[in-house]
Amino acid sequence: MRPPRARIERDFLGEKAVPAGAYWGVHTARALENFTASGTPVSVHPTLVAGLGSVKLAAVRANHELGLIDSRRANVIERACQDVREGLLDDQFVVDVLQGGAGTSTNMNANEVIANRALELLGLPAGSYDEVHPLDHVNRSQSTNDVYPTALRLGLLAALDGLSESVHMLAEACEAKSRQFWSVPKVGRTQLQDAVPMTVGQEFAAWAATLVEEQARILDSRALLREINLGATAIGTGITAVPEYRESVCRHLGEITGLPLVGATNLVEATSDTGVFVQLSGVLKRTAVKVSKICNDLRLLSSGPQAGFGELRLPARQAGSSIMPGKVNPVIPEMVNQVAFSVIGNDVTVTMAAEAGQLQLNAFEPVIAHNLLQGISWMTTSFRTLGDLCISGIEVNLEHLQASTARSVGIVTALTPHLGYAAAADIAKAALAGEGMVRDLVLATGLVGAEQLDGLLHPERLAGLPVTAPPAAGD
């Protein structure tokens, strides 16, 4: 006899068939019918799923500690929550990331998966909810409105660890190049016009320093995320939870995660407020904008190779054209640019979703969650790719840089204190008119001797540097 292909579950709306092998149940099944906009399941964000497992684990421990759930049920629910935390049941988190209900469908999905896994551990068939119920036991003393935002905060904290590390690695890649090219001369530019001399190393060191700043801002954002509203239940009044529950569940969650979590002072405010997500989104946008600007610089400086700036040579990653033989494009920076554009757009979405909250709850946290977690994931991966496949393999066009620096009128600026502004301006004008190289024109004035001039035009001196190793970014 073939095993049944479906089981029948019931809720207050009636009966519904659920796939026999699914850990999720009737509430998830209805959500699958209702929410199909993105086609992207919640499981695409594993740190959010793990956060749900942690919250549910803390809840069952608190409920057991307070005598609200017996040991038999608590033990198997705990084991099921651990499976969720470890990612063993990720494929069962199937509801769409874009959903109405302020995350209720995601919470229901978690409740049903944990309940049915617990039933399996007891040797009972799925759906035997008299023994372990998704709401009466797994969701005891909770509401979506304190579970979902707390799980999201945990998910974001975990995801930010990876982003911080990728920004750090990208900064290190830039620092390594700053040391490699510390004394290579080039002409700095403002408004895309020639300015004054600097070195390629200085340019990379500046990129490294700005990345170190962004890593610090990412770390700063973690403090606000550690404030949670667990125990607030529906709107912050703690209805359905005993008075001792809040302290107990927060303590257990801190022990489970190892994080210094802090309970919100005003739970009604904390349940409706999404300001922390707006702030975090701004930090992500700021970091994305800065890295995108670095990518713009890389594309400009490597343009050519014959008819462009041609100062840097990016690693050739793939053929650049289906029609032009030998063409190679800066595909890695271009990819990172597009990630930045997406993060900037995500910030608008997060801002509008936060603004659209009404009264005691914001119904739009699912789209906030998806955009923040997606942005963090894309940034983490693309920044590592930028460091590994692009920046680490960059080379300089040394002969071109030396030649362009030697003929640049920008070096006249360094000679102004010795020649006077009027004489320096005349030399610059003559050099631009093609009447000679700057060095020869200066010597012709008789105002500066050859030996003194060579010292003044030393690349490090022109760049305002001692002839030493570069400082570390952030010093």
Secondary structure, 3 states (H helix, E strand, C coil): CCCCCEEEEEECCEEEEEECCCCCCHHHHHHHHHCCCCCCEHHHCHHHHHHHHHHHHHHHHHHHHCCCCCHHHHHHHHHHHHHHHCCCCHHHCCCECCCCCCCHHHHHHHHHHHHHHHHHHCCCCCCCCCCCCHHHHHCCCCCHHHHHHHHHHHHHHHHHHHHHHHHHHHHHHHHHHHHHCCCCEEEEEECCEEEEEEEHHHHHHHHHHHHHHHHHHHHHHHHHHCEECCCCCCCCCCCCCCCCHHHHHHHHHHHHHCCCCEECCCHHHHHHCCHHHHHHHHHHHHHHHHHHHHHHHHHHHCCCCCCCCCCEECCCCCCCCCCCCCCCCCHHHHHHHHHHHHHHHHHHHHHHHHHCCECCECCCHHHHHHHHHHHHHHHHHHHHHHHHHCHHHCEECHHHHHHHHHCCHHHHHHHHHHHCHHHHHHHHHHHHCCCCCHHHHHHHHCCCCHHHHHHHCCHHHHCCCCCCCCCCCCC
